[in-house]
Amino acid sequence: MARVDSLLWFMLGFGQLILGGELGGDPTLELLGLILQGTGGSSVILGFYFLMFLARHEKQFKEGYSKMEKTAFLRDAEGRIVDLEDTTPKAVKAIWYSIPVGLTLIGAMAWLVG
């Protein structure tokens, strides 16, 4: 589920870009809009960085990271723990990935159109 975190950076960044683009009129609001657009752009860049970093180092995280509440111990005949297995259903994993991806795409489209 670690890749969902980079999608949250994308959603945050596109939200700031959209909000910063809509502010205008008063010089103070224009300055606030520029600041929001700058921080939104850097949030999108952070999302790309975390996505690429996790893709590059996935093996290191996979071996060392486990959410114990979602794993089951696999034991051999002697009762020793052989491995940990993720018991989360595939449908739940698909939902956890599809919602942030969908919201990120909607935010990116809204920012590009606006």
PyRosetta script that sets phi, psi and omega in degrees:
from pyrosetta import init, pose_from_sequence

init()
pose = pose_from_sequence("MARVDSLLWFMLGFGQLILGGELGGDPTLELLGLILQGTGGSSVILGFYFLMFLARHEKQFKEGYSKMEKTAFLRDAEGRIVDLEDTTPKAVKAIWYSIPVGLTLIGAMAWLVG")
pose.set_psi(1, 0.6)
pose.set_omega(1, -175.2)
pose.set_phi(2, -65.8)
pose.set_psi(2, -27.0)
pose.set_omega(2, -179.5)
pose.set_phi(3, -72.3)
pose.set_psi(3, -17.5)
pose.set_omega(3, 176.2)
pose.set_phi(4, -66.1)
pose.set_psi(4, -30.8)
pose.set_omega(4, 179.5)
pose.set_phi(5, -61.5)
pose.set_psi(5, -39.1)
pose.set_omega(5, 178.3)
pose.set_phi(6, -67.2)
pose.set_psi(6, -31.9)
pose.set_omega(6, 176.4)
pose.set_phi(7, -67.5)
pose.set_psi(7, -32.1)
pose.set_omega(7, 175.8)
pose.set_phi(8, -66.1)
pose.set_psi(8, -36.5)
pose.set_omega(8, 174.4)
pose.set_phi(9, -63.0)
pose.set_psi(9, -40.3)
pose.set_omega(9, 177.8)
pose.set_phi(10, -61.7)
pose.set_psi(10, -47.0)
pose.set_omega(10, -179.3)
pose.set_phi(11, -62.4)
pose.set_psi(11, -43.2)
pose.set_omega(11, 178.0)
pose.set_phi(12, -61.2)
pose.set_psi(12, -44.8)
pose.set_omega(12, -178.9)
pose.set_phi(13, -64.4)
pose.set_psi(13, -46.2)
pose.set_omega(13, 179.8)
pose.set_phi(14, -67.1)
pose.set_psi(14, -34.4)
pose.set_omega(14, 175.3)
pose.set_phi(15, -62.5)
pose.set_psi(15, -42.1)
pose.set_omega(15, 177.6)
pose.set_phi(16, -67.9)
pose.set_psi(16, -38.4)
pose.set_omega(16, 178.2)
pose.set_phi(17, -63.5)
pose.set_psi(17, -42.3)
pose.set_omega(17, 179.4)
pose.set_phi(18, -66.2)
pose.set_psi(18, -47.1)
pose.set_omega(18, -179.4)
pose.set_phi(19, -63.9)
pose.set_psi(19, -42.3)
pose.set_omega(19, 178.7)
pose.set_phi(20, -65.6)
pose.set_psi(20, -32.6)
pose.set_omega(20, 177.7)
pose.set_phi(21, -72.3)
pose.set_psi(21, -24.5)
pose.set_omega(21, -178.5)
pose.set_phi(22, -85.8)
pose.set_psi(22, -18.2)
pose.set_omega(22, -179.8)
pose.set_phi(23, -78.4)
pose.set_psi(23, 136.8)
pose.set_omega(23, 179.3)
pose.set_phi(24, -174.7)
pose.set_psi(24, -177.7)
pose.set_omega(24, 179.4)
pose.set_phi(25, 96.9)
pose.set_psi(25, -82.0)
pose.set_omega(25, -179.9)
pose.set_phi(26, -75.5)
pose.set_psi(26, 139.0)
pose.set_omega(26, 179.5)
pose.set_phi(27, -59.4)
pose.set_psi(27, -32.7)
pose.set_omega(27, 177.6)
pose.set_phi(28, -66.7)
pose.set_psi(28, -41.8)
pose.set_omega(28, 178.2)
pose.set_phi(29, -68.0)
pose.set_psi(29, -34.0)
pose.set_omega(29, 177.3)
pose.set_phi(30, -65.3)
pose.set_psi(30, -39.6)
pose.set_omega(30, 176.3)
pose.set_phi(31, -64.2)
pose.set_psi(31, -42.8)
pose.set_omega(31, 177.0)
pose.set_phi(32, -62.4)
pose.set_psi(32, -39.4)
pose.set_omega(32, 177.2)
pose.set_phi(33, -62.8)
pose.set_psi(33, -40.5)
pose.set_omega(33, 177.4)
pose.set_phi(34, -65.1)
pose.set_psi(34, -39.8)
pose.set_omega(34, 178.0)
pose.set_phi(35, -64.9)
pose.set_psi(35, -43.8)
pose.set_omega(35, 178.5)
pose.set_phi(36, -63.4)
pose.set_psi(36, -39.3)
pose.set_omega(36, 178.7)
pose.set_phi(37, -67.6)
pose.set_psi(37, -37.1)
pose.set_omega(37, 177.3)
pose.set_phi(38, -65.8)
pose.set_psi(38, -45.5)
pose.set_omega(38, 179.2)
pose.set_phi(39, -71.2)
pose.set_psi(39, -31.5)
pose.set_omega(39, 176.7)
pose.set_phi(40, -66.6)
pose.set_psi(40, -42.1)
pose.set_omega(40, 177.2)
pose.set_phi(41, -63.5)
pose.set_psi(41, -39.7)
pose.set_omega(41, 178.4)
pose.set_phi(42, -69.5)
pose.set_psi(42, -30.4)
pose.set_omega(42, 176.0)
pose.set_phi(43, -67.6)
pose.set_psi(43, -38.3)
pose.set_omega(43, 176.6)
pose.set_phi(44, -65.1)
pose.set_psi(44, -40.6)
pose.set_omega(44, 177.6)
pose.set_phi(45, -64.1)
pose.set_psi(45, -39.9)
pose.set_omega(45, 175.7)
pose.set_phi(46, -61.5)
pose.set_psi(46, -38.9)
pose.set_omega(46, 176.6)
pose.set_phi(47, -60.3)
pose.set_psi(47, -43.9)
pose.set_omega(47, 176.4)
pose.set_phi(48, -63.1)
pose.set_psi(48, -41.9)
pose.set_omega(48, -179.6)
pose.set_phi(49, -61.3)
pose.set_psi(49, -49.6)
pose.set_omega(49, -178.6)
pose.set_phi(50, -65.2)
pose.set_psi(50, -35.9)
pose.set_omega(50, 178.2)
pose.set_phi(51, -64.8)
pose.set_psi(51, -44.6)
pose.set_omega(51, 179.4)
pose.set_phi(52, -71.0)
pose.set_psi(52, -39.2)
pose.set_omega(52, 179.6)
pose.set_phi(53, -62.6)
pose.set_psi(53, -44.9)
pose.set_omega(53, -179.9)
pose.set_phi(54, -69.0)
pose.set_psi(54, -33.8)
pose.set_omega(54, 177.7)
pose.set_phi(55, -68.1)
pose.set_psi(55, -37.1)
pose.set_omega(55, -178.4)
pose.set_phi(56, -73.1)
pose.set_psi(56, -34.9)
pose.set_omega(56, -174.8)
pose.set_phi(57, -113.5)
pose.set_psi(57, 30.8)
pose.set_omega(57, -175.0)
pose.set_phi(58, -62.5)
pose.set_psi(58, -37.8)
pose.set_omega(58, -178.4)
pose.set_phi(59, -63.6)
pose.set_psi(59, -38.3)
pose.set_omega(59, -179.9)
pose.set_phi(60, -66.0)
pose.set_psi(60, -40.2)
pose.set_omega(60, -179.9)
pose.set_phi(61, -73.8)
pose.set_psi(61, -35.1)
pose.set_omega(61, -177.1)
pose.set_phi(62, -65.5)
pose.set_psi(62, -37.5)
pose.set_omega(62, -179.0)
pose.set_phi(63, -77.2)
pose.set_psi(63, -31.9)
pose.set_omega(63, -173.0)
pose.set_phi(64, -102.7)
pose.set_psi(64, -4.2)
pose.set_omega(64, -174.5)
pose.set_phi(65, -122.4)
pose.set_psi(65, 129.2)
pose.set_omega(65, 177.9)
pose.set_phi(66, -150.2)
pose.set_psi(66, 132.2)
pose.set_omega(66, 172.5)
pose.set_phi(67, -88.8)
pose.set_psi(67, 104.8)
pose.set_omega(67, -172.0)
pose.set_phi(68, -61.2)
pose.set_psi(68, -27.3)
pose.set_omega(68, -178.4)
pose.set_phi(69, -73.7)
pose.set_psi(69, -12.6)
pose.set_omega(69, -178.9)
pose.set_phi(70, -115.8)
pose.set_psi(70, 17.7)
pose.set_omega(70, -179.6)
pose.set_phi(71, -121.9)
pose.set_psi(71, 157.6)
pose.set_omega(71, 176.3)
pose.set_phi(72, -124.9)
pose.set_psi(72, 142.2)
pose.set_omega(72, 178.1)
pose.set_phi(73, -79.1)
pose.set_psi(73, 132.5)
pose.set_omega(73, 171.6)
pose.set_phi(74, -101.5)
pose.set_psi(74, 124.5)
pose.set_omega(74, -176.8)
pose.set_phi(75, -114.3)
pose.set_psi(75, 150.8)
pose.set_omega(75, 176.0)
pose.set_phi(76, -86.9)
pose.set_psi(76, -172.7)
pose.set_omega(76, -176.2)
pose.set_phi(77, -64.3)
pose.set_psi(77, -26.2)
pose.set_omega(77, -178.6)
pose.set_phi(78, -89.1)
pose.set_psi(78, -1.4)
pose.set_omega(78, 177.4)
pose.set_phi(79, 91.5)
pose.set_psi(79, 3.8)
pose.set_omega(79, 178.7)
pose.set_phi(80, -79.5)
pose.set_psi(80, 146.7)
pose.set_omega(80, 178.0)
pose.set_phi(81, -74.8)
pose.set_psi(81, 122.0)
pose.set_omega(81, -179.0)
pose.set_phi(82, -96.2)
pose.set_psi(82, -44.0)
pose.set_omega(82, -174.9)
pose.set_phi(83, -157.8)
pose.set_psi(83, 165.3)
pose.set_omega(83, 173.1)
pose.set_phi(84, -108.9)
pose.set_psi(84, 133.6)
pose.set_omega(84, -178.5)
pose.set_phi(85, -119.0)
pose.set_psi(85, 132.8)
pose.set_omega(85, 176.7)
pose.set_phi(86, -76.5)
pose.set_psi(86, 123.1)
pose.set_omega(86, -175.8)
pose.set_phi(87, -100.7)
pose.set_psi(87, 10.1)
pose.set_omega(87, 180.0)
pose.set_phi(88, -69.5)
pose.set_psi(88, 129.1)
pose.set_omega(88, 179.3)
pose.set_phi(89, -62.7)
pose.set_psi(89, 149.9)
pose.set_omega(89, -178.5)
pose.set_phi(90, -62.4)
pose.set_psi(90, -32.5)
pose.set_omega(90, 178.8)
pose.set_phi(91, -64.3)
pose.set_psi(91, -39.3)
pose.set_omega(91, 178.9)
pose.set_phi(92, -66.6)
pose.set_psi(92, -41.6)
pose.set_omega(92, 177.0)
pose.set_phi(93, -62.4)
pose.set_psi(93, -40.6)
pose.set_omega(93, 179.4)
pose.set_phi(94, -62.9)
pose.set_psi(94, -40.3)
pose.set_omega(94, 178.6)
pose.set_phi(95, -66.2)
pose.set_psi(95, -42.4)
pose.set_omega(95, -179.6)
pose.set_phi(96, -62.6)
pose.set_psi(96, -27.1)
pose.set_omega(96, 177.8)
pose.set_phi(97, -92.7)
pose.set_psi(97, -36.0)
pose.set_omega(97, -173.8)
pose.set_phi(98, -72.0)
pose.set_psi(98, -35.8)
pose.set_omega(98, -179.1)
pose.set_phi(99, -65.4)
pose.set_psi(99, -51.8)
pose.set_omega(99, 177.6)
pose.set_phi(100, -63.8)
pose.set_psi(100, -35.5)
pose.set_omega(100, 178.2)
pose.set_phi(101, -65.1)
pose.set_psi(101, -44.3)
pose.set_omega(101, 178.8)
pose.set_phi(102, -62.2)
pose.set_psi(102, -45.1)
pose.set_omega(102, 179.2)
pose.set_phi(103, -66.3)
pose.set_psi(103, -35.7)
pose.set_omega(103, 177.1)
pose.set_phi(104, -66.1)
pose.set_psi(104, -43.3)
pose.set_omega(104, 178.4)
pose.set_phi(105, -64.8)
pose.set_psi(105, -40.1)
pose.set_omega(105, 177.4)
pose.set_phi(106, -63.4)
pose.set_psi(106, -43.3)
pose.set_omega(106, 178.3)
pose.set_phi(107, -64.1)
pose.set_psi(107, -41.4)
pose.set_omega(107, 179.0)
pose.set_phi(108, -65.5)
pose.set_psi(108, -41.4)
pose.set_omega(108, 178.2)
pose.set_phi(109, -65.1)
pose.set_psi(109, -42.2)
pose.set_omega(109, 179.1)
pose.set_phi(110, -63.5)
pose.set_psi(110, -38.1)
pose.set_omega(110, 179.3)
pose.set_phi(111, -70.7)
pose.set_psi(111, -39.1)
pose.set_omega(111, 179.7)
pose.set_phi(112, -68.7)
pose.set_psi(112, -37.7)
pose.set_omega(112, -179.8)
pose.set_phi(113, -73.0)
pose.set_psi(113, -38.3)
pose.set_omega(113, -175.6)
pose.set_phi(114, -77.1)
pose.dump_pdb("model.pdb")
